[in-house]
Amino acid sequence: MTQATTQPAATGSKWYSIRQRTPVAAAAQGVQSAAEIFIYGDIGESWYGDTVSAAQFVKDIADLSAQAITVRINSFGGSVTDGIAIHNAIKRHAAAVTVCIDGLAASIASLIAMAGDTVEMAENAMLMIHAPWTYAGGNSADLRATADMLDSWANAMSTSYASKSGQTSEAMLAILTDGQDHWYTAAEAAALGFVDTVISAAPDAAQAMASFNLTRYRTAPASLVQRIPVAAAALHQETPMPQGTSIQAAATQAATPIDIAAIQAAAKADALAGEAQRRAGIAANFKAFAGRDGMAALQAACEGDTAVTADLAGQKLLAHLGTQASPIAGNIITVKDETDKRVDAMTNAIMARGSVVTASGIVRVDASNPFRGHKLLDLARASLQAAGIKTDGMDQRALVAAAFTQSTSDFPILLENVMHKTLQAAYALQADTWTKFCARGSVSDFRAHKRYRVGSLGNLDAKTELGEFKNKAIPDGEKGTLTASTKGNIVNISREVIINDDLGALTGITTAMGRAAKRTVEADVYTVLALNSGMGPVLDDGITLFHASHNNVSAGAPTVASFDAARVVLASQKDVGSNDYLALMPSVWLGPIGLGGAARVVNNSEYDPDTANKLQRTNIAKGIFSALVDTPRLSGLPWFMFADANEAPVLEVAFLDGNDNPYLEMQNGFTVDGSSWKVRMDYAVGGIDFRGAVRSTGA
C-alpha cells in the first residue's frame, strides 16, 4: 500500500472498467438495471504502471444509475488516498453492491473490498491487509510529519475494516500498525468476518495474479508463491557469492584508487535525473487539468519546491480540485461482450419478423444484422454452435431440445429477451384511465401497509388575559390500508413452436399478455370503485368511501348547476381534525361512457347550455375539469368528481417495490416439451381517503 508516485510506465492506462449489464442479466438479479466494475491492476497513480486517478473513478460511479453493482477485484493495491476515495464512493452509491474478490485483494485493494454490502471471495483467492507505507525524504520534522500522516491513514482505515468484519477498531488498528503483511485465505477471511461468502474458484485468477510482482512485499504465503512461479522466482532470487578467481579479482578491484571526481559527477547526474523525474511526475499529475483556474500557478509552485514529491503534488492537486464547483469531465467506459451483441442481434431479428410495436414504432432490423431473416430453428442452431456444441446429425427435435437444456446455450436467454421486450412494449402501449384519477404508490411486501394522514393544528390562538400563550393539542391522525397481492398466468412455448417458426405464439401471445396485465390493473380499480353498490370500499373508519357522513355525495345529471354544486361540496372538505378547509379544486370528471358527451358540453361551452333563454348567460362551470374520463366500465347515472391525486389522493394503486411493469420468469419444466413462462404482477388497489372526491347520484 503506497502513496508516493513517480513517472508511470504507461501513461493513460486504466486500472478499472465499467460494464453495463443487459436488461435480461439485470432481471436475473431482480433489478431493472445492473453494472459490473472491474478493478484489475494497480489502483490510482502508482509506481507500477497504471495512472488514472481516483477522481475519474469517483465521477464515473456517481454517474452510474444501476440498481445493482458488482465490483470485481484482482489487485495488489496502490495509492492510499485514491483507495480511500474509491471505498467511500462505492459505499455512498444507492445501488446494492456485491464485491467479488476474483484473485487477489491486497493492501488498499482489501479496503476497497470492504465497501460491498456483500463480499464474495473465490476459494483460491487471497486477501492481504497491512499498514500504509510510503517513501519519504527530508529532515527529522519532515519524517515525523510523514509518520503522523501514515498513522492518520491507519486510524481512518481501521474503522472500515471494523465496520465490515464486526471486530473492534482497536483490533483492526493493531494489524494496521504492527508492520506485518497479514495474508488470509478465503476461509480465513470469512472466519474473521471480512468476507460473507466463499465461492468456487475463479478460473482466470491464477493467470491474472501471475502478472504481479511479489517483490514489492516483504512476505508472501507459500501457497501464493507456488501459484505464481514467475513472481516466486523474483522473490527468492539471491546474488551468488563470487568463487575461485572472482574473489581475487574483487580484492584487486577494491585496491584500485577511488576516483572522487567520477563519483561526484555520477552523484550530480543522479541528482539531476531525480529532479527531472520529480518534475515529470508532477507535470503528469497536472496534465489532465491544464487550463483550469489556478492550475498553472499551483504546478509551478510544486515544481519549484524540491521538497514537493510527485505524490505530495498529487495531494495538493486533489485538494485544489475539491474547491472547484464543476466536476471532472469524463465518460463511463462500458463494455458489451460478444454474447451480449449476438443475443441483441438475434432479439432484434425476431422482433422485426414478428412486427412487434414499441413506443418508437414497428421494430426494424438493421441491414447489417447477421441474423436478419433467420427462422427460430436457425437461431437455436446458431446458439448451440456459439456454445461450442456440434449440431451435425441432429434432427430438428433434438436440436431444439439441446438449445433449451444445454447450460451453455443462450437460446433460452434469447427467447426471454424477446418476450420481455415484447411484454413491456405491449404493456406500455395499452391505454388506461386509472392513472388520471388514482395515486401511484409502492409497498415493500405483502403485509398490510398503512397510509397515514396527520391533522393540522388549525389557526394560532390569541394570548390569554394574563398574556400567556395557550397550549395547542396535537390532533390524532387517520390511516388507510393497502395489501398487495399477485396476479399472473403461465404461457407454454413448445418445441413445435420453434420448429414451425410460429412467431405468433412467441410474440403474439406475449403482446396479448402485456395488454392483459395493463387491463387487469384497470379492471381492479373500477371493481374497487364499484364496491358496496357504487359507494366504494370501506375505509379504516368503518364507513364506505362515499357516504353522507363523509360529506362527499351530491346529486344531479351532468349540468352547470350539478357541476357547481359538486365543486362546493369538494371545496368544503376539512382536514383531519376539522381545523381548516382544504379548499380542493376539481381536476377529473369520471363517469359512464353514456354521460361523457353531456359532461363535455357542460365543461367546454362558453355559455350556459342547460335550459332555454340562457344562451347568453356565461357558463360558470366552463373548464372546471382539466380531464374528462368516460368509460364502459361504469354504468348507470352516477358520476364522480376528483381533485388532483397528487394533492388529495382517494384511490391508490401501489406496486411491490415500485415496479409497475409485469415480471417475466422462465422455467424449463417437465410438464411442457419446451419452456414455461410466467407473467405476474404484484400490486394493491384500495381507498385511502374520502376528502378528494365527490360522488353524484346522477339524478
VOVEX-132306 format. One line per 10 residues: their letters; for each residue y, z, x of C-alpha. Coordinates in nm, 3 decimals. Each point is the difference from the previous one (the first is absolute). Example, Ala and Ser with C-alpha at 12.3 -4.5 7.8 and 13.67 -1.06 7.14 Angstrom:
2
AS = -0.450,0.780,1.230 | 0.344,-0.066,0.137
end
This chain:
699
MTQATTQPAA = 0.000,0.000,0.000 | 0.313,-0.116,0.175 | 0.366,-0.048,-0.072 | 0.123,-0.160,0.323 | 0.002,-0.381,0.015 | 0.047,-0.274,0.255 | 0.042,-0.373,-0.034 | -0.294,-0.104,-0.221 | -0.251,-0.257,0.104 | 0.008,-0.197,-0.324
TGSKWYSIRQ = 0.339,0.009,-0.163 | 0.000,-0.057,-0.375 | -0.369,0.059,-0.070 | -0.094,0.215,-0.301 | -0.232,0.297,-0.002 | -0.029,-0.009,-0.380 | -0.029,-0.246,-0.287 | 0.024,0.033,-0.377 | -0.225,-0.187,-0.238 | 0.051,-0.023,-0.376
RTPVAAAAQG = -0.334,0.022,-0.182 | -0.092,-0.239,-0.281 | 0.037,0.113,-0.365 | -0.380,0.011,-0.032 | -0.038,0.217,0.309 | 0.278,0.226,-0.126 | -0.165,0.027,-0.340 | -0.321,0.110,0.173 | 0.201,0.298,0.127 | 0.123,0.074,-0.350
VQSAAEIFIY = 0.358,-0.113,0.069 | 0.212,-0.307,-0.067 | 0.115,-0.048,0.360 | -0.143,0.104,0.336 | 0.059,-0.066,0.368 | -0.159,0.062,0.340 | 0.183,0.099,0.318 | -0.176,-0.059,0.333 | 0.119,0.217,0.292 | -0.203,-0.151,0.280
GDIGESWYGD = 0.162,0.055,0.338 | 0.257,0.216,0.175 | 0.254,0.149,-0.239 | 0.370,-0.071,0.035 | 0.164,-0.089,0.328 | -0.236,0.103,0.280 | -0.111,-0.077,0.351 | -0.309,-0.175,-0.116 | 0.118,-0.333,-0.133 | 0.106,0.021,-0.367
TVSAAQFVKD = 0.368,0.024,-0.074 | 0.099,0.027,-0.365 | 0.188,0.320,-0.085 | -0.079,0.232,-0.290 | 0.327,-0.103,-0.165 | -0.155,-0.330,-0.107 | -0.319,0.166,-0.122 | 0.196,0.255,-0.203 | 0.198,-0.276,-0.173 | -0.312,-0.211,-0.065
IADLSAQAIT = -0.192,0.280,-0.168 | 0.308,0.105,-0.199 | 0.020,-0.357,-0.136 | -0.369,0.011,-0.097 | -0.042,0.050,-0.377 | -0.379,0.041,-0.003 | -0.152,0.279,-0.209 | -0.280,0.055,0.252 | 0.020,-0.040,0.378 | -0.285,0.005,0.253
VRINSFGGSV = 0.108,0.071,0.359 | -0.258,-0.103,0.261 | 0.038,0.150,0.348 | -0.145,-0.093,0.337 | 0.252,0.120,0.257 | 0.033,0.208,0.314 | 0.347,0.116,-0.112 | 0.342,-0.074,0.145 | 0.355,0.120,-0.063 | 0.030,0.353,-0.141
TDGIAIHNAI = 0.325,-0.051,-0.191 | -0.121,-0.332,-0.140 | -0.327,0.162,-0.109 | 0.176,0.288,-0.174 | 0.226,-0.246,-0.184 | -0.304,-0.208,-0.105 | -0.185,0.311,-0.122 | 0.297,0.106,-0.212 | 0.052,-0.353,-0.140 | -0.364,-0.013,-0.116
KRHAAAVTVC = 0.017,0.351,-0.149 | 0.308,-0.071,-0.210 | -0.130,-0.329,-0.146 | -0.081,0.033,-0.370 | -0.335,-0.181,0.035 | -0.338,0.170,0.028 | -0.071,-0.029,0.375 | -0.349,-0.015,0.154 | -0.019,0.010,0.381 | -0.312,-0.151,0.161
IDGLAASIAS = -0.066,0.079,0.367 | -0.197,-0.311,0.093 | -0.043,0.062,0.372 | 0.236,0.240,0.172 | 0.297,0.212,-0.108 | 0.125,0.162,0.316 | 0.318,0.181,0.096 | 0.287,-0.082,-0.242 | -0.236,-0.232,-0.196 | -0.189,0.315,-0.107
LIAMAGDTVE = 0.322,0.139,-0.148 | 0.055,-0.323,-0.197 | -0.355,0.035,-0.137 | 0.098,0.338,-0.150 | 0.247,-0.178,-0.234 | -0.276,-0.123,-0.232 | -0.063,0.156,-0.339 | -0.362,-0.069,0.093 | -0.121,-0.046,0.358 | -0.325,-0.188,0.070
MAENAMLMIH = -0.160,-0.033,0.343 | -0.279,-0.230,0.118 | -0.301,0.199,0.119 | 0.027,-0.151,0.349 | 0.379,0.034,0.029 | 0.193,0.260,0.202 | 0.307,0.217,-0.060 | 0.203,0.148,0.286 | 0.284,0.256,-0.016 | 0.200,0.123,0.295
APWTYAGGNS = 0.343,0.120,0.104 | 0.288,-0.250,0.007 | 0.087,-0.102,0.354 | 0.243,-0.220,0.190 | 0.131,-0.084,0.344 | 0.330,0.156,0.103 | 0.238,0.008,0.291 | 0.314,0.184,0.094 | 0.102,0.352,0.097 | -0.150,0.326,-0.123
ADLRATADML = 0.224,0.005,-0.309 | -0.115,-0.352,-0.094 | -0.366,0.096,0.040 | 0.041,0.317,-0.207 | 0.172,-0.201,-0.274 | -0.290,-0.247,0.001 | -0.252,0.284,-0.025 | 0.194,0.149,-0.292 | -0.001,-0.340,-0.170 | -0.381,-0.026,0.038
DSWANAMSTS = -0.041,0.351,-0.146 | 0.219,-0.097,-0.297 | -0.218,-0.304,-0.066 | -0.315,0.212,0.021 | 0.142,0.248,-0.251 | 0.096,-0.278,-0.240 | -0.339,-0.170,0.029 | -0.198,0.322,-0.050 | 0.119,0.027,-0.360 | -0.141,-0.345,-0.086
YASKSGQTSE = -0.342,0.074,0.153 | -0.004,0.338,-0.176 | 0.100,-0.149,-0.337 | -0.287,-0.248,0.009 | -0.274,0.221,0.147 | 0.082,0.323,-0.181 | 0.015,0.184,0.331 | 0.299,0.207,0.109 | 0.296,-0.150,0.183 | -0.063,0.252,0.279
AMLAILTDGQ = -0.354,-0.128,0.050 | 0.121,-0.359,0.009 | 0.281,0.087,0.239 | -0.255,0.153,0.234 | -0.183,-0.331,0.049 | 0.333,-0.181,0.034 | 0.116,0.219,0.288 | -0.314,0.083,0.203 | 0.022,-0.319,0.206 | -0.349,-0.120,-0.100
DHWYTAAEAA = -0.117,-0.319,-0.172 | -0.196,0.106,-0.310 | -0.253,-0.270,-0.095 | -0.179,0.017,-0.336 | -0.285,-0.199,-0.147 | 0.020,-0.092,-0.369 | -0.226,0.292,-0.093 | 0.207,0.244,0.207 | 0.327,-0.130,-0.145 | -0.136,0.038,-0.353
ALGFVDTVIS = -0.119,0.356,0.072 | 0.348,0.095,0.121 | 0.169,-0.153,-0.306 | 0.175,-0.289,0.176 | -0.220,-0.253,-0.187 | -0.108,0.001,-0.364 | -0.288,-0.249,0.013 | -0.230,-0.139,0.270 | -0.097,-0.360,-0.073 | -0.247,-0.244,0.152
AAPDAAQAMA = 0.082,-0.146,0.340 | 0.265,-0.270,0.023 | -0.178,-0.300,0.162 | 0.299,-0.109,0.209 | 0.107,0.347,0.115 | -0.176,-0.001,0.337 | 0.124,-0.349,0.088 | 0.357,0.093,-0.100 | -0.008,0.325,0.202 | -0.130,-0.183,0.306
SFNLTRYRTA = 0.342,-0.158,0.044 | 0.156,0.340,0.069 | 0.041,0.148,0.347 | -0.133,0.357,0.010 | 0.173,0.069,0.333 | 0.319,0.100,-0.185 | -0.178,0.326,-0.096 | -0.145,0.255,0.237 | -0.315,0.067,-0.204 | -0.217,-0.190,-0.240
PASLVQRIPV = -0.331,0.092,-0.166 | -0.313,-0.152,0.154 | -0.098,-0.154,-0.333 | 0.325,-0.197,-0.008 | -0.018,-0.098,0.368 | -0.351,-0.138,-0.049 | 0.118,-0.217,-0.290 | 0.287,-0.149,0.204 | -0.153,-0.118,0.328 | 0.313,-0.178,0.128
AAAALHQETP = 0.215,0.302,-0.052 | -0.272,0.231,0.134 | -0.012,-0.192,0.326 | 0.375,0.038,0.041 | -0.020,0.369,-0.088 | -0.261,0.086,0.264 | 0.117,-0.239,0.271 | 0.045,0.176,0.334 | 0.136,-0.123,0.334 | -0.288,-0.017,0.253
MPQGTSIQAA = 0.035,0.196,0.322 | 0.041,-0.217,0.316 | -0.315,-0.021,0.209 | -0.094,-0.106,0.349 | 0.271,-0.179,0.196 | 0.233,0.033,-0.302 | 0.057,0.366,0.092 | 0.098,-0.095,0.352 | 0.228,-0.274,-0.134 | 0.164,0.249,-0.231
ATQAATPIDI = 0.061,0.240,0.286 | 0.145,-0.278,0.211 | 0.227,-0.102,-0.286 | 0.117,0.361,-0.042 | 0.109,0.006,0.363 | 0.234,-0.297,-0.049 | 0.371,0.101,0.021 | 0.172,0.038,-0.337 | 0.258,-0.271,-0.082 | 0.277,0.204,-0.164
AAIQAAAKAD = 0.213,-0.305,-0.074 | -0.288,-0.173,-0.179 | -0.069,0.311,-0.209 | 0.366,0.027,-0.096 | 0.013,-0.367,-0.092 | -0.313,0.035,-0.213 | 0.139,0.310,-0.172 | 0.325,-0.182,-0.075 | -0.191,-0.297,-0.139 | -0.209,0.232,-0.219
ALAGEAQRRA = 0.313,0.175,-0.126 | 0.169,-0.330,-0.084 | -0.313,-0.124,-0.174 | -0.025,0.323,-0.196 | 0.364,-0.021,-0.103 | -0.043,-0.363,-0.106 | -0.308,0.097,-0.199 | 0.189,0.289,-0.165 | 0.287,-0.228,-0.103 | -0.243,-0.266,-0.124
GIAANFKAFA = -0.179,0.259,-0.213 | 0.328,0.116,-0.152 | 0.107,-0.359,-0.066 | -0.333,-0.069,-0.173 | 0.061,0.300,-0.229 | 0.339,-0.134,-0.106 | -0.089,-0.371,-0.022 | -0.094,0.003,-0.369 | 0.328,0.169,-0.096 | 0.248,-0.216,0.191
GRDGMAALQA = 0.329,-0.046,-0.182 | -0.016,0.321,-0.203 | 0.294,0.237,0.002 | 0.008,0.218,0.309 | -0.319,-0.144,0.152 | 0.161,-0.170,0.301 | 0.188,0.316,0.101 | -0.307,0.220,-0.045 | -0.217,-0.239,0.205 | 0.259,-0.013,0.280
ACEGDTAVTA = 0.022,0.379,0.007 | -0.378,0.035,0.021 | -0.034,-0.260,0.276 | 0.288,0.155,0.197 | -0.155,0.349,0.000 | -0.291,0.007,0.248 | -0.132,0.318,-0.165 | -0.064,-0.190,-0.327 | -0.350,-0.145,-0.006 | -0.106,-0.280,-0.232
DLAGQKLLAH = -0.171,0.265,-0.211 | 0.314,0.213,-0.029 | 0.203,-0.311,-0.078 | -0.243,-0.073,-0.284 | 0.062,0.346,-0.143 | 0.376,-0.052,0.018 | -0.043,-0.338,-0.168 | -0.204,0.148,-0.288 | 0.256,0.277,-0.046 | 0.279,-0.259,-0.019
LGTQASPIAG = -0.196,-0.214,-0.248 | -0.044,0.305,-0.217 | 0.375,0.009,-0.051 | 0.011,-0.358,-0.125 | 0.002,-0.065,-0.374 | -0.191,-0.329,0.004 | -0.378,-0.011,0.057 | -0.159,-0.180,0.291 | -0.079,-0.358,-0.094 | -0.357,-0.114,-0.014
NIITVKDETD = -0.280,-0.131,-0.217 | -0.345,0.133,-0.078 | -0.274,-0.195,0.172 | -0.267,-0.080,-0.254 | -0.339,-0.140,0.084 | -0.226,-0.187,-0.241 | -0.351,-0.058,0.134 | -0.211,-0.310,-0.060 | -0.204,0.166,-0.275 | 0.317,0.077,-0.198
KRVDAMTNAI = 0.125,-0.356,0.047 | -0.332,-0.147,-0.114 | -0.020,0.222,-0.310 | 0.363,-0.077,-0.089 | -0.064,-0.374,0.029 | -0.316,0.022,-0.212 | 0.181,0.213,-0.260 | 0.281,-0.253,-0.025 | -0.249,-0.287,-0.039 | -0.189,0.171,-0.286
MARGSVVTAS = 0.314,0.107,-0.188 | 0.143,-0.350,0.029 | -0.319,-0.158,-0.137 | -0.002,0.257,-0.281 | 0.367,-0.076,-0.086 | 0.087,0.369,0.018 | 0.356,0.068,-0.117 | 0.214,0.259,0.178 | 0.364,0.098,-0.032 | 0.080,-0.287,0.239
GIVRVDASNP = -0.186,-0.256,-0.211 | -0.341,-0.167,0.034 | -0.161,0.070,0.338 | 0.009,-0.305,0.226 | -0.224,-0.062,0.299 | 0.150,-0.089,0.336 | -0.102,-0.345,0.127 | -0.094,0.159,0.334 | -0.239,0.250,-0.163 | -0.346,-0.074,0.150
FRGHKLLDLA = -0.169,0.122,-0.322 | 0.198,-0.222,-0.233 | -0.230,-0.133,-0.275 | -0.301,0.207,0.113 | -0.237,0.122,-0.269 | -0.107,0.363,-0.026 | -0.339,-0.080,0.156 | 0.176,-0.166,0.295 | 0.211,0.312,0.052 | -0.308,0.224,-0.015
RASLQAAGIK = -0.161,-0.211,0.274 | 0.319,0.009,0.210 | 0.015,0.379,-0.030 | -0.357,0.037,0.125 | 0.055,-0.239,0.288 | 0.316,0.186,0.101 | -0.210,0.318,0.012 | -0.246,-0.169,0.239 | -0.274,-0.046,-0.261 | -0.194,-0.328,0.007
TDGMDQRALV = -0.016,-0.167,-0.341 | -0.223,-0.293,0.096 | -0.295,-0.023,-0.237 | 0.141,0.242,-0.257 | -0.017,-0.112,-0.361 | 0.296,0.064,-0.226 | -0.121,0.330,-0.146 | -0.098,0.141,0.340 | 0.333,-0.105,0.146 | 0.200,0.171,-0.276
AAAFTQSTSD = -0.221,0.310,0.019 | 0.065,0.026,0.374 | 0.373,-0.052,-0.051 | 0.005,0.298,-0.239 | -0.228,0.234,0.190 | 0.054,-0.061,0.373 | 0.227,0.280,0.120 | 0.182,-0.229,0.244 | 0.079,-0.262,-0.264 | 0.356,-0.001,-0.130
FPILLENVMH = -0.097,-0.194,-0.316 | 0.017,0.309,-0.228 | 0.342,0.080,0.151 | 0.108,-0.357,-0.076 | -0.103,0.030,-0.365 | 0.166,0.340,-0.026 | 0.320,-0.143,0.146 | 0.000,-0.287,-0.253 | -0.073,0.224,-0.296 | 0.250,0.265,0.111
KTLQAAYALQ = 0.285,-0.250,0.033 | -0.094,-0.177,-0.324 | -0.023,0.332,-0.186 | 0.337,0.120,0.128 | 0.169,-0.332,-0.079 | -0.135,-0.007,-0.356 | 0.099,0.363,-0.057 | 0.353,-0.064,0.126 | 0.049,-0.309,-0.217 | -0.132,0.153,-0.323
ADTWTKFCAR = 0.297,0.096,-0.219 | 0.043,0.352,-0.136 | 0.258,0.190,-0.202 | -0.069,0.367,0.078 | 0.197,-0.019,0.324 | 0.319,-0.047,-0.205 | -0.013,0.332,-0.183 | -0.249,0.223,0.191 | 0.045,0.195,0.321 | -0.226,-0.081,0.294
GSVSDFRAHK = -0.147,0.294,0.193 | -0.274,0.116,0.236 | -0.274,0.263,-0.009 | -0.207,0.120,0.297 | -0.333,0.062,-0.176 | -0.172,0.013,-0.339 | 0.115,0.351,-0.092 | 0.269,0.069,-0.261 | 0.345,-0.055,0.152 | 0.311,0.163,-0.140
RYRVGSLGNL = 0.339,-0.162,-0.040 | 0.256,0.280,-0.002 | 0.347,-0.018,-0.154 | 0.245,0.273,0.099 | 0.267,0.120,-0.241 | 0.371,0.000,0.083 | 0.225,0.305,0.036 | 0.248,-0.127,-0.257 | 0.374,0.043,0.051 | 0.164,0.266,0.216
DAKTELGEFK = 0.099,0.321,-0.178 | 0.343,0.164,0.001 | 0.041,0.331,0.181 | -0.023,0.322,-0.200 | 0.303,0.210,-0.093 | -0.065,0.204,0.313 | 0.015,-0.312,0.215 | -0.373,-0.010,0.066 | -0.216,-0.311,0.006 | -0.290,-0.016,-0.243
NKAIPDGEKG = -0.361,-0.037,0.112 | -0.154,-0.330,-0.103 | -0.364,-0.009,-0.108 | -0.213,-0.276,0.151 | -0.166,-0.187,-0.290 | -0.371,-0.066,-0.020 | -0.121,-0.352,0.070 | -0.230,-0.230,-0.195 | -0.293,-0.206,0.117 | -0.203,-0.303,-0.091
TLTASTKGNI = -0.356,-0.073,0.112 | -0.169,-0.311,0.139 | -0.369,-0.038,0.093 | -0.123,-0.315,0.176 | -0.326,-0.176,-0.085 | -0.181,-0.308,0.129 | -0.062,-0.332,-0.172 | -0.181,-0.300,0.142 | -0.287,-0.247,-0.010 | -0.258,-0.156,0.229
VNISREVIIN = -0.013,-0.373,0.076 | -0.318,-0.149,0.148 | 0.013,-0.293,0.242 | -0.349,-0.145,0.030 | -0.141,-0.228,0.268 | -0.005,-0.278,-0.256 | 0.379,0.019,-0.019 | 0.021,-0.076,0.372 | -0.266,-0.271,-0.002 | 0.153,-0.170,-0.306
DDLGALTGIT = 0.352,0.036,0.146 | 0.112,0.159,-0.328 | 0.362,0.081,0.079 | 0.059,0.085,-0.366 | -0.236,0.296,0.031 | 0.174,0.113,0.317 | 0.372,-0.051,-0.058 | -0.005,-0.053,-0.377 | -0.172,0.327,-0.083 | 0.210,0.187,0.252
TAMGRAAKRT = 0.318,-0.142,-0.154 | -0.119,0.113,-0.342 | -0.071,0.348,0.136 | 0.349,0.025,0.149 | 0.158,-0.094,-0.331 | -0.232,0.240,-0.184 | 0.106,0.285,0.227 | 0.366,-0.061,-0.082 | -0.074,-0.027,-0.373 | -0.203,0.322,0.008
VEADVYTVLA = 0.298,0.205,0.113 | 0.217,-0.173,-0.260 | -0.248,0.072,-0.280 | -0.036,0.366,0.102 | 0.377,0.054,-0.020 | 0.012,-0.129,-0.357 | -0.312,0.198,-0.090 | 0.176,0.319,0.110 | 0.316,-0.099,-0.190 | -0.205,-0.059,-0.318
LNSGMGPVLD = -0.171,0.341,0.005 | 0.039,0.233,-0.298 | 0.092,-0.275,-0.245 | 0.264,-0.142,0.228 | 0.169,0.332,0.084 | -0.132,-0.014,0.357 | -0.199,0.245,0.214 | 0.015,0.377,-0.042 | 0.220,0.151,0.274 | -0.051,0.335,0.172
DGITLFHASH = 0.209,0.172,-0.272 | -0.274,-0.087,-0.252 | 0.217,-0.250,-0.190 | -0.031,-0.378,-0.007 | 0.237,-0.205,0.213 | 0.200,-0.115,-0.303 | 0.065,0.282,-0.246 | 0.285,0.135,-0.212 | 0.003,0.320,0.206 | 0.058,-0.215,0.309
NNVSAGAPTV = 0.300,-0.160,-0.175 | -0.114,-0.350,0.100 | -0.083,-0.173,-0.327 | 0.217,-0.237,-0.202 | -0.033,-0.256,-0.279 | 0.092,-0.354,-0.099 | -0.097,-0.356,0.079 | 0.176,-0.166,0.300 | 0.364,-0.009,-0.120 | 0.338,0.084,0.146
ASFDAARVVL = 0.000,0.327,-0.192 | -0.354,0.105,0.102 | 0.062,-0.089,0.366 | 0.317,0.208,0.003 | -0.169,0.290,-0.180 | -0.285,0.004,0.253 | 0.257,-0.012,0.282 | 0.165,0.314,-0.137 | -0.337,0.178,-0.019 | -0.080,-0.093,0.360
ASQKDVGSND = 0.339,0.109,0.131 | -0.027,0.334,-0.183 | -0.303,0.119,0.200 | 0.057,0.314,0.207 | -0.151,0.101,0.330 | -0.274,0.259,0.053 | 0.146,0.325,-0.127 | 0.240,-0.185,-0.233 | 0.297,0.079,0.224 | 0.166,-0.341,-0.006
YLALMPSVWL = -0.026,-0.351,-0.145 | -0.181,-0.263,0.206 | 0.215,-0.281,-0.147 | -0.275,-0.256,0.056 | 0.072,-0.368,-0.066 | -0.242,-0.259,-0.148 | -0.167,-0.238,0.247 | -0.314,-0.157,-0.157 | -0.089,-0.095,-0.358 | -0.375,-0.006,-0.065
GPIGLGGAAR = -0.165,-0.117,-0.320 | -0.252,-0.228,-0.174 | 0.029,-0.369,0.071 | 0.092,-0.061,-0.365 | 0.319,0.204,0.038 | 0.103,-0.146,0.334 | 0.210,-0.280,-0.150 | 0.202,0.234,-0.220 | 0.054,0.237,0.292 | 0.136,-0.282,0.217
VVNNSEYDPD = 0.238,-0.116,-0.274 | 0.146,0.350,-0.034 | 0.018,0.057,0.376 | 0.156,-0.338,0.084 | 0.231,-0.080,-0.293 | 0.374,0.011,0.056 | 0.064,0.104,-0.363 | -0.186,0.235,-0.232 | -0.284,-0.211,-0.153 | -0.133,0.263,-0.243
TANKLQRTNI = 0.156,-0.089,-0.336 | 0.238,-0.245,-0.165 | 0.375,0.031,0.049 | -0.043,0.147,0.350 | 0.009,-0.323,0.198 | 0.328,0.091,0.164 | -0.090,0.364,0.063 | -0.078,0.078,0.366 | -0.365,0.077,0.069 | 0.011,0.359,0.129
AKGIFSALVD = -0.364,-0.032,0.115 | 0.053,-0.313,0.209 | -0.173,0.027,0.339 | -0.120,0.353,-0.069 | -0.335,-0.086,0.167 | -0.033,-0.156,0.343 | -0.359,-0.107,-0.076 | -0.187,-0.076,-0.323 | -0.382,0.015,0.004 | -0.198,-0.122,-0.299
TPRLSGLPWF = -0.379,-0.001,0.024 | -0.302,-0.069,-0.222 | -0.145,0.329,0.127 | 0.227,0.176,-0.253 | -0.022,-0.059,-0.375 | 0.172,0.109,-0.317 | 0.369,0.091,-0.029 | 0.066,0.280,0.256 | 0.198,-0.082,0.313 | 0.118,0.202,0.302
MFADANEAPV = 0.317,0.055,0.200 | -0.046,0.104,0.368 | 0.252,0.121,0.254 | -0.034,-0.118,0.362 | -0.338,0.131,0.122 | 0.154,0.089,0.337 | 0.251,0.228,-0.175 | -0.212,0.151,-0.279 | -0.373,-0.086,0.033 | -0.203,0.030,-0.320
LEVAFLDGND = -0.331,-0.168,0.083 | -0.134,-0.017,0.356 | -0.268,-0.215,0.160 | -0.115,0.178,0.317 | -0.231,-0.168,0.251 | -0.233,0.178,0.241 | 0.183,0.029,0.335 | 0.264,-0.235,-0.138 | -0.234,-0.303,0.030 | 0.091,-0.207,-0.306
NPYLEMQNGF = -0.231,-0.293,0.085 | -0.368,-0.041,-0.089 | -0.244,0.099,0.276 | -0.291,-0.221,0.103 | -0.324,0.133,0.152 | -0.303,-0.201,0.118 | -0.365,0.100,0.020 | -0.303,-0.205,0.098 | -0.244,0.144,-0.251 | -0.364,-0.037,-0.091
TVDGSSWKVR = 0.072,-0.054,-0.369 | 0.183,-0.325,0.067 | -0.122,-0.292,0.211 | 0.335,-0.013,0.177 | 0.286,0.248,-0.018 | 0.158,0.233,-0.255 | 0.376,0.042,-0.020 | 0.159,0.294,-0.176 | 0.356,-0.027,-0.128 | 0.157,0.333,-0.094
MDYAVGGIDF = 0.335,0.162,-0.071 | 0.081,0.371,0.009 | 0.297,0.101,-0.214 | 0.130,0.222,-0.279 | 0.218,-0.070,-0.305 | 0.170,0.282,-0.186 | 0.308,0.138,-0.168 | 0.215,0.228,0.217 | 0.324,0.056,-0.201 | 0.139,-0.075,-0.347
RGAVRSTGA = 0.372,-0.016,0.074 | 0.028,-0.358,0.125 | -0.124,-0.187,-0.311 | 0.054,-0.029,-0.376 | -0.255,-0.128,-0.255 | 0.126,-0.171,-0.314 | -0.218,-0.021,-0.308 | 0.125,-0.356,-0.046 | 0.072,0.055,-0.368
end
